[in-house]
Amino acid sequence: MKKFKHHHLPGFLFFAVCIVFLGSMLYYLFLGATGKTDSSWTATAHAAPQPPAALAPGDHITLQAGQAKQIGQVKLVYRGVQRNKLSFDVYLLALDPHYPYQHTFDLKTARSGFQVGRHTLQLLSARKSWTKIKWLATADS
């Protein structure tokens, strides 16, 4: 009988690992994939995110530059302050939700109130990277 030679050992180990791997794959394919899943994990993993709380007239709204907030049927995106003017992109969701209408307001007049769609807003404070506004009222249609 032949003696086992040490230079055959790497080939033998490779062949053994391949056989174990192939056997594991076949076992999983035919028997392992039929097990039950933990329903508590899947319920947690697939839970829908909670929508943000709805805004109402009288609320204070803080916006960072580039951040959007929905006020009624209008979505505001704050663009910053440039040359003493407050800049917003306004999306009219009922009319055209994909097209931004650019609005600029003088800072002095915005502090006394300004109109965006049917909504009256008032500037409380503004910086280049954020603003704080108050939703005063909504005009009835």
Residue, then its C-alpha position, 0 to 999 in steps of 0.5 A: m500500500k502506498k504511503f500518504k505523501h505530504h505534498h498531496l495534503p494541500g490538494f486533499l484539503f482543498f478537495a475536502v473543503c469544496i465537498v463540505f461547501l457543496g454539501s452545505m449549499l445543497y442542504y440549504l437549497f433543499l431543506g434549510a430555506t423552508g424554515k419559519t421566520d421570526s415574525s417579530w423581527t420582520a414586523t419591526a424591520h418592515a414597519a413604515p416610518q411615522p409621518p411628521a406631525a401636521l402643521a397648523p396655523g400658529d406653529h413656529i417652523t424652523l427650516q435649514a437651508g435646503q430643507a423642505k416643509q409642507i404647509g397645507q398644499v404648499k411645500l417650502v424649501y429654504r434657500g437662504v438670505q442674499r442681499n437682505k432678501l429671504s429666498f424660498d423655492v415654493y412647490l404648489l402641490a395641487l398645481d405642479p408638485h415637481y416645479p419650484y417657484q422661486h420667491t424672494f422677500d425683503l427682510k423688513t417686509a417679511r418680519s411684518g408678514f408675507q404671503v405664500g399661496r393662500h398662507t400668511l407667514q411671518l419671519l421671526s429670524a433668519r440666517k444664511s443657513w436657517t430661518k424661523i418663521k411663524w404660520l399666521a393664517t390660511a385664507d379660506s377658499 
